[in-house]
């Protein structure tokens, strides 16, 4: 179907666009009233059109990319780049004052544990997790209000443009952005047809605090994570004996 800015978009596609790209209308309004857009500026192929023109342009992007989408997920972490460097993150000073690194699942899980401890003493980063089903060739809004353009999707990874920084990202890896006082982690899934149910992208679960009993024998449990999909959780059964655990 040929889609232009003068053609009505079918209802199902209009719902998809409204659900995933409503933020562009808000950003367009900000752009009208400020000298610089939020999140470090619009980069890549952002569509500052608004309304029906924006929806038609997105629909044309969908058509030219054979109906493919990728799910993009991001989350803010209450920790800084020094903690990330301590777990092996190698930051790059990129274009437009963007500092970023590509990390693996083990590094991300360690940072989420640090984040959980920091949150108890008071949050620093905006508590914000975002997910977007992103049409290949268009933009996703990240948790820190920066823009990631999904410029290419492949079988093993995707390519993103973040503030004029091209980043090749394998599906099992994360982009880690240094915001000064906190970090933002982003990952993306495999490409799918836009009508398919979005493949879930889950962030690692932070293990609960374990209260060590005052009496009895202390036992330490360890779990070796073999695959990126392994959960950082140990399940155990226990019984109460009198007033002791």
Helices and strands as residue ranges (DSSP letters): H 11-33, H 51-64, E 68-77, H 81-86, E 92-93, G 95-97, E 99-103, H 105-120, E 129-135, E 139-141, E 147-153, E 157-162, E 166-170, E 174-178, E 183-188, E 192-193
